[in-house]
Amino acid sequence: MTSVPEMEFTLPDFKRAGGLKRAIDKHAEAVFAQFPNEHLAIQMLFQRITDLGDGERPIRRPEIIPVLSAVAGLTTERLQVIVGAFVERGLLVQRRLENGETEVDLPHECVAWKWDRLTRWISDEAAAAKSLRFLQDSVAKGQWLTGSVLSEAQAFREGGRLDGAWPRRYLSENEVSRVRGWTDKSEEREESERLRLVRERRRAEITSIVATIIALTMGGLGFWAFNLKKSADTERRNAQIALARSAVQDGIEQIENRNPAEPGQAVGYFARAIRSAPNSVAAMSWLTDQLIRSTWWLPVSSFRHQNAVSAAAFSPDGRRVVTASEDHTARVWEVFFDCCDSQREANRLAWLAEIISGVAVNDTGALSAVEGDRRQQMAELARSAKPKAQRLSLDWLITEFARQFRLTGQPK
């Protein structure tokens, strides 16, 4: 038999090997690797006998073999094999209870925080328990499960966490049943809502397509109507231009081919041409030319007073006569000389001014009043006079005075 030499294992060697934490982690991982087909069952086993607790370190939750068998989904015999492998490495312990049941537990809490994989399992179990309680609260409040919450509830159901012994660790049988039923109803409602949204989206797409078709149709009709109107406007403009040309030709014929010419009728034709085509240069040119060349008689209002003339006077230069009437109007008359003898006309003008204005001019240039009967005679003459033009001849005025009042001493 070969002897093994003794070796000294010092504290530095222990630290280099990873210490107690590393030793526990290596042993646990070695046992875990022996059962590749039961990894999930082993996880459920250790999660059942541990709890995150309220402090910083996980705590132990011992459990009997039948419950662990139900939680892990293993037979009692297979569970005993797995538990025995961990017991051999000092990672689990078994205790016989007074009622004959066998209880499985951790030998110490340090296993829970020195085996890294178990630490993660404990955190996952705490999160799952929190989610389960949230689902139960949603059921109690009547809140529908939607979105990620519904997805998590479905994952619980598919993973068996809404059946068996696991959910009963945190909820009663009735609460678990209600969570399971509420998950099914929420799923049905979600599917119904999804189908409704699909129908609405499809309806919106169809409406959008129809609206697009209508818009394109209306746009096409509008473009067709625009082109049709443009074509009609072009044809109407061409017809107006043709009609204007014809009218211009008829007007030219009235001027050039008629003897005597008919400028009045020609102007009518040119006006018709401009009415048909306002931009016709030829019609505008011919019409302008005829207007410049023609003489037009304009109506003149009557210059006669509508009531008796109350006063009349010459202007200082003797070339205008102002009359005032009881019809509340005043008129100005221009007086022109019929001969070139200015001295004779001046004498005659002074005499007439004396009669009309009632003021005489003496040799010194002073003014003296004229008898009232002459002023009355002047007023009657002015009232009954019927001038034929705005400009009054001095000879006409003197003749009228002499004829109507038989005046003597007219200057020669």
C-alpha positions as CSV (number, residue, x, y, z in Angstrom):
1,M,0.0,0.0,0.0
2,T,1.5,3.3,-1.1
3,S,1.7,6.0,1.6
4,V,0.6,9.5,0.9
5,P,3.0,12.2,2.1
6,E,1.5,14.6,4.5
7,M,0.9,18.2,3.2
8,E,0.4,21.4,5.3
9,F,-2.7,23.4,4.2
10,T,-2.3,27.0,5.5
11,L,-4.7,29.9,5.7
12,P,-3.2,31.6,2.6
13,D,-3.8,28.4,0.7
14,F,-7.4,28.4,1.9
15,K,-7.9,32.0,0.7
16,R,-6.3,31.2,-2.7
17,A,-8.7,28.3,-3.1
18,G,-11.6,30.7,-2.7
19,G,-12.4,30.3,0.9
20,L,-15.6,28.9,2.2
21,K,-17.8,30.6,-0.3
22,R,-15.9,29.2,-3.3
23,A,-15.8,25.8,-1.7
24,I,-19.6,25.7,-1.1
25,D,-20.3,27.0,-4.7
26,K,-18.0,24.4,-6.2
27,H,-19.6,21.5,-4.3
28,A,-23.1,22.6,-5.1
29,E,-22.4,23.0,-8.8
30,A,-20.8,19.6,-8.9
31,V,-23.9,18.0,-7.4
32,F,-26.2,20.1,-9.6
33,A,-24.3,18.8,-12.7
34,Q,-25.1,15.2,-11.8
35,F,-28.8,15.6,-12.6
36,P,-29.0,17.4,-16.0
37,N,-32.6,16.4,-16.6
38,E,-33.8,17.6,-13.2
39,H,-32.4,21.1,-13.1
40,L,-35.8,22.7,-13.0
41,A,-37.0,20.3,-10.3
42,I,-33.8,21.0,-8.2
43,Q,-34.5,24.8,-8.6
44,M,-38.1,24.3,-7.4
45,L,-36.8,22.2,-4.4
46,F,-34.4,24.9,-3.2
47,Q,-36.8,27.8,-3.8
48,R,-39.4,26.0,-1.7
49,I,-37.1,25.6,1.4
50,T,-35.7,29.2,1.2
51,D,-37.2,32.7,1.3
52,L,-35.8,36.1,0.6
53,G,-37.2,37.4,3.9
54,D,-37.3,41.0,5.0
55,G,-33.6,41.4,5.9
56,E,-30.4,41.4,3.9
57,R,-29.9,37.6,4.0
58,P,-32.2,34.8,2.8
59,I,-33.8,32.6,5.4
60,R,-34.6,28.9,5.6
61,R,-38.1,27.4,5.1
62,P,-37.9,23.7,5.9
63,E,-40.5,21.5,4.1
64,I,-41.6,17.8,4.2
65,I,-40.8,15.3,1.4
66,P,-44.4,15.0,0.1
67,V,-44.8,18.7,-0.4
68,L,-41.4,19.0,-2.1
69,S,-42.2,16.1,-4.3
70,A,-45.4,17.8,-5.5
71,V,-43.6,21.2,-6.0
72,A,-40.7,19.7,-7.9
73,G,-42.9,17.3,-9.9
74,L,-40.9,14.3,-9.0
75,T,-41.7,11.0,-7.4
76,T,-40.7,10.5,-3.8
77,E,-38.0,8.0,-4.7
78,R,-36.4,10.2,-7.3
79,L,-36.5,13.2,-4.9
80,Q,-34.9,11.1,-2.2
81,V,-32.0,10.3,-4.6
82,I,-31.4,14.0,-5.4
83,V,-31.7,15.1,-1.8
84,G,-29.3,12.4,-0.7
85,A,-26.6,13.6,-3.1
86,F,-26.8,17.1,-1.6
87,V,-26.8,15.7,1.9
88,E,-23.6,13.8,1.2
89,R,-21.9,17.1,0.4
90,G,-23.3,18.8,3.5
91,L,-25.5,21.1,1.4
92,L,-28.8,19.7,2.8
93,V,-30.0,18.0,5.9
94,Q,-32.9,15.7,6.7
95,R,-34.8,15.5,10.0
96,R,-37.4,13.0,11.2
97,L,-40.4,14.7,12.6
98,E,-42.7,13.5,15.4
99,N,-45.5,12.7,12.9
100,G,-43.1,10.4,11.0
101,E,-42.6,12.8,8.1
102,T,-39.1,13.6,6.8
103,E,-38.2,17.3,6.7
104,V,-35.6,18.8,4.3
105,D,-33.7,21.9,5.3
106,L,-30.4,23.8,4.7
107,P,-27.7,23.1,7.2
108,H,-27.1,26.8,7.5
109,E,-28.2,30.1,5.9
110,C,-24.7,30.6,4.6
111,V,-25.4,28.0,1.9
112,A,-28.2,30.4,0.5
113,W,-25.9,33.3,0.0
114,K,-22.6,31.5,-0.8
115,W,-24.0,29.4,-3.6
116,D,-24.5,31.9,-6.4
117,R,-27.0,29.9,-8.3
118,L,-29.2,29.5,-5.2
119,T,-29.0,33.3,-4.6
120,R,-30.4,34.0,-8.0
121,W,-33.1,31.4,-7.6
122,I,-34.2,33.0,-4.3
123,S,-34.4,36.4,-6.0
124,D,-36.4,34.9,-8.9
125,E,-38.8,33.2,-6.4
126,A,-39.4,36.5,-4.6
127,A,-40.1,38.3,-7.9
128,A,-42.5,35.5,-8.9
129,A,-44.3,35.6,-5.6
130,K,-44.7,39.4,-5.9
131,S,-46.1,39.1,-9.4
132,L,-48.6,36.4,-8.1
133,R,-49.8,38.7,-5.3
134,F,-50.2,41.5,-7.8
135,L,-52.3,39.3,-10.0
136,Q,-54.4,38.4,-7.0
137,D,-54.9,42.1,-6.2
138,S,-56.0,42.8,-9.7
139,V,-58.6,40.1,-9.5
140,A,-59.8,41.5,-6.2
141,K,-60.1,45.1,-7.7
142,G,-61.7,43.8,-10.9
143,Q,-58.9,45.2,-13.0
144,W,-58.4,43.6,-16.4
145,L,-55.0,42.1,-17.1
146,T,-53.5,43.7,-20.2
147,G,-50.1,44.1,-21.8
148,S,-47.1,42.8,-20.0
149,V,-49.2,41.9,-16.9
150,L,-51.3,39.5,-19.0
151,S,-48.2,38.1,-20.7
152,E,-46.7,37.3,-17.2
153,A,-50.0,35.7,-16.1
154,Q,-50.0,33.6,-19.2
155,A,-46.4,32.6,-18.6
156,F,-47.4,31.5,-15.0
157,R,-50.2,29.4,-16.4
158,E,-48.1,27.8,-19.1
159,G,-45.3,27.1,-16.6
160,G,-47.7,25.5,-14.2
161,R,-47.4,28.2,-11.6
162,L,-51.2,28.6,-11.4
163,D,-51.6,24.9,-10.6
164,G,-50.2,22.4,-8.1
165,A,-48.5,23.2,-4.9
166,W,-46.3,26.2,-5.8
167,P,-49.1,29.0,-5.9
168,R,-50.6,27.6,-2.7
169,R,-47.5,28.6,-0.8
170,Y,-48.7,32.2,-1.2
171,L,-52.4,32.1,-2.0
172,S,-55.4,30.0,-0.9
173,E,-57.0,27.5,-3.2
174,N,-59.9,29.8,-3.9
175,E,-57.6,32.8,-4.7
176,V,-55.5,30.7,-7.1
177,S,-58.7,29.5,-8.8
178,R,-59.9,33.1,-9.2
179,V,-56.5,34.2,-10.6
180,R,-56.6,31.4,-13.1
181,G,-60.2,32.2,-14.2
182,W,-59.4,36.0,-14.4
183,T,-56.4,35.3,-16.5
184,D,-58.6,33.3,-19.0
185,K,-61.2,36.0,-19.1
186,S,-58.6,38.7,-19.6
187,E,-57.1,36.7,-22.4
188,E,-60.5,36.4,-24.1
189,R,-61.1,40.1,-23.7
190,E,-57.6,40.9,-25.0
191,E,-58.2,38.7,-28.0
192,S,-61.6,40.3,-28.6
193,E,-60.1,43.8,-28.3
194,R,-57.3,42.8,-30.7
195,L,-59.9,41.5,-33.3
196,R,-61.9,44.8,-32.8
197,L,-58.8,46.8,-33.5
198,V,-58.0,44.7,-36.5
199,R,-61.5,45.3,-37.9
200,E,-61.3,49.0,-37.2
201,R,-57.9,49.2,-38.8
202,R,-59.1,47.3,-41.8
203,R,-62.2,49.6,-41.9
204,A,-59.9,52.6,-41.7
205,E,-57.7,51.3,-44.5
206,I,-60.7,50.6,-46.7
207,T,-62.1,54.1,-45.9
208,S,-58.7,55.6,-46.7
209,I,-58.5,53.7,-50.0
210,V,-62.0,54.8,-50.9
211,A,-61.3,58.4,-50.0
212,T,-58.1,58.2,-52.1
213,I,-60.0,56.9,-55.0
214,I,-62.7,59.6,-54.6
215,A,-60.1,62.3,-54.3
216,L,-58.3,61.0,-57.4
217,T,-61.6,60.8,-59.3
218,M,-62.6,64.3,-58.2
219,G,-59.1,65.6,-59.1
220,G,-59.4,64.0,-62.5
221,L,-62.9,65.4,-63.0
222,G,-61.7,68.8,-61.8
223,F,-58.7,68.7,-64.2
224,W,-61.1,67.6,-67.1
225,A,-63.5,70.4,-66.2
226,F,-60.6,72.9,-66.1
227,N,-59.4,71.9,-69.5
228,L,-63.0,71.9,-70.8
229,K,-63.5,75.4,-69.5
230,K,-60.2,76.5,-70.9
231,S,-61.1,75.1,-74.3
232,A,-64.5,76.8,-74.1
233,D,-62.9,80.1,-73.1
234,T,-60.5,79.8,-76.0
235,E,-63.3,79.1,-78.5
236,R,-65.4,82.0,-77.1
237,R,-62.4,84.3,-77.3
238,N,-61.7,83.2,-80.9
239,A,-65.3,83.8,-81.7
240,Q,-65.3,87.2,-80.1
241,I,-62.1,88.1,-82.0
242,A,-63.7,86.9,-85.3
243,L,-66.8,88.9,-84.6
244,A,-64.7,92.0,-83.8
245,R,-62.7,91.6,-87.0
246,S,-66.0,91.4,-88.9
247,A,-67.3,94.5,-87.2
248,V,-64.1,96.4,-87.9
249,Q,-64.2,95.5,-91.6
250,D,-67.9,96.7,-91.7
251,G,-66.9,99.9,-90.1
252,I,-64.0,100.5,-92.5
253,E,-66.4,99.8,-95.4
254,Q,-68.7,102.6,-94.1
255,I,-65.8,105.0,-94.3
256,E,-63.8,103.9,-97.4
257,N,-66.4,102.3,-99.7
258,R,-69.4,104.6,-99.1
259,N,-70.0,107.9,-100.9
260,P,-70.7,109.9,-98.9
261,A,-68.9,108.2,-96.0
262,E,-70.9,107.2,-92.9
263,P,-68.6,107.9,-90.0
264,G,-71.5,107.6,-87.5
265,Q,-72.3,104.1,-88.6
266,A,-68.6,103.3,-88.7
267,V,-68.2,104.3,-85.1
268,G,-71.1,102.0,-84.2
269,Y,-69.4,99.1,-85.8
270,F,-66.1,99.9,-84.1
271,A,-67.9,100.1,-80.7
272,R,-69.5,96.7,-81.4
273,A,-66.0,95.3,-82.1
274,I,-64.6,96.7,-78.9
275,R,-67.6,95.3,-77.0
276,S,-66.8,91.8,-78.4
277,A,-63.1,92.1,-78.0
278,P,-62.0,94.8,-75.6
279,N,-58.3,94.2,-76.5
280,S,-58.8,94.7,-80.2
281,V,-56.1,97.1,-81.2
282,A,-57.5,97.7,-84.7
283,A,-61.0,98.6,-83.4
284,M,-59.6,100.9,-80.7
285,S,-57.4,102.6,-83.3
286,W,-60.2,103.2,-85.8
287,L,-62.6,104.4,-83.1
288,T,-60.1,106.8,-81.7
289,D,-59.3,108.2,-85.2
290,Q,-63.0,108.7,-85.9
291,L,-63.6,110.4,-82.6
292,I,-60.8,112.8,-83.2
293,R,-61.9,113.6,-86.7
294,S,-65.6,114.1,-86.0
295,T,-67.5,117.1,-84.7
296,W,-69.9,116.4,-81.9
297,W,-72.9,118.4,-80.9
298,L,-73.4,118.6,-77.2
299,P,-76.6,119.7,-75.5
300,V,-76.5,123.2,-73.9
301,S,-78.7,124.0,-71.0
302,S,-80.9,127.1,-71.3
303,F,-79.3,130.3,-69.9
304,R,-82.6,132.0,-69.4
305,H,-83.5,132.9,-65.8
306,Q,-86.5,131.1,-64.4
307,N,-87.9,134.2,-62.7
308,A,-87.7,138.0,-62.8
309,V,-84.2,139.6,-63.0
310,S,-83.7,141.8,-60.0
311,A,-80.3,143.4,-60.8
312,A,-77.6,143.5,-63.4
313,A,-74.1,145.0,-63.6
314,F,-71.1,145.2,-65.9
315,S,-67.7,144.1,-64.9
316,P,-65.1,146.8,-64.5
317,D,-63.6,146.0,-67.9
318,G,-67.0,146.1,-69.5
319,R,-66.6,142.7,-71.0
320,R,-69.0,140.8,-68.8
321,V,-72.6,141.3,-67.6
322,V,-73.8,139.8,-64.3
323,T,-77.5,139.3,-63.8
324,A,-79.3,138.3,-60.6
325,S,-82.7,136.8,-60.6
326,E,-85.4,136.0,-58.0
327,D,-84.9,132.3,-59.0
328,H,-81.9,132.5,-56.7
329,T,-79.4,132.3,-59.5
330,A,-76.8,134.6,-61.0
331,R,-75.4,134.4,-64.6
332,V,-72.4,135.9,-66.2
333,W,-72.6,137.0,-69.8
334,E,-69.6,137.8,-72.1
335,V,-70.0,140.9,-74.4
336,F,-68.1,141.2,-77.6
337,F,-67.7,144.1,-80.0
338,D,-69.1,144.0,-83.5
339,C,-66.7,146.6,-84.9
340,C,-63.2,147.8,-84.6
341,D,-64.0,151.4,-83.4
342,S,-63.1,151.0,-79.8
343,Q,-63.9,154.6,-78.8
344,R,-67.4,154.2,-80.3
345,E,-67.9,150.9,-78.6
346,A,-66.7,152.3,-75.3
347,N,-69.2,155.2,-75.5
348,R,-72.0,152.8,-76.3
349,L,-70.9,150.4,-73.5
350,A,-70.9,153.3,-71.0
351,W,-74.4,154.3,-72.0
352,L,-75.7,150.7,-71.8
353,A,-73.9,150.2,-68.4
354,E,-75.7,153.3,-67.2
355,I,-79.1,151.7,-68.1
356,I,-78.3,148.2,-66.8
357,S,-76.5,148.9,-63.6
358,G,-78.3,152.1,-62.7
359,V,-75.0,153.9,-62.3
360,A,-73.7,156.6,-64.6
361,V,-70.1,157.6,-65.1
362,N,-69.6,161.4,-65.3
363,D,-66.7,163.4,-66.8
364,T,-64.7,163.3,-63.5
365,G,-65.2,159.5,-63.3
366,A,-67.6,159.7,-60.4
367,L,-70.7,157.5,-60.3
368,S,-74.2,158.8,-60.0
369,A,-77.5,156.9,-59.6
370,V,-79.8,156.3,-62.5
371,E,-83.5,156.8,-62.3
372,G,-85.4,153.8,-61.0
373,D,-87.7,153.6,-64.1
374,R,-84.7,152.8,-66.2
375,R,-83.6,150.1,-63.8
376,Q,-87.1,148.6,-63.9
377,Q,-87.0,148.8,-67.7
378,M,-83.6,147.0,-67.6
379,A,-85.0,144.3,-65.3
380,E,-88.0,143.7,-67.6
381,L,-85.8,143.5,-70.6
382,A,-83.4,141.0,-69.0
383,R,-86.4,138.9,-67.8
384,S,-88.0,138.8,-71.3
385,A,-84.8,138.5,-73.3
386,K,-84.1,135.2,-75.0
387,P,-80.4,135.0,-75.7
388,K,-79.4,132.4,-78.3
389,A,-75.9,132.0,-77.0
390,Q,-73.9,132.6,-73.9
391,R,-71.9,135.4,-75.6
392,L,-74.0,138.6,-76.0
393,S,-73.3,141.1,-78.8
394,L,-73.2,144.7,-77.6
395,D,-75.1,145.6,-80.8
396,W,-77.8,143.1,-79.8
397,L,-78.1,144.5,-76.3
398,I,-78.4,148.1,-77.6
399,T,-80.9,147.1,-80.3
400,E,-83.1,145.2,-77.9
401,F,-83.0,148.2,-75.5
402,A,-83.9,150.6,-78.3
403,R,-86.6,148.4,-79.7
404,Q,-88.4,147.5,-76.5
405,F,-88.0,150.9,-74.6
406,R,-87.7,153.3,-77.6
407,L,-84.5,154.8,-76.1
408,T,-83.0,157.9,-77.7
409,G,-79.7,159.5,-77.5
410,Q,-77.8,156.3,-78.2
411,P,-74.2,156.9,-78.8
412,K,-73.1,156.7,-82.4
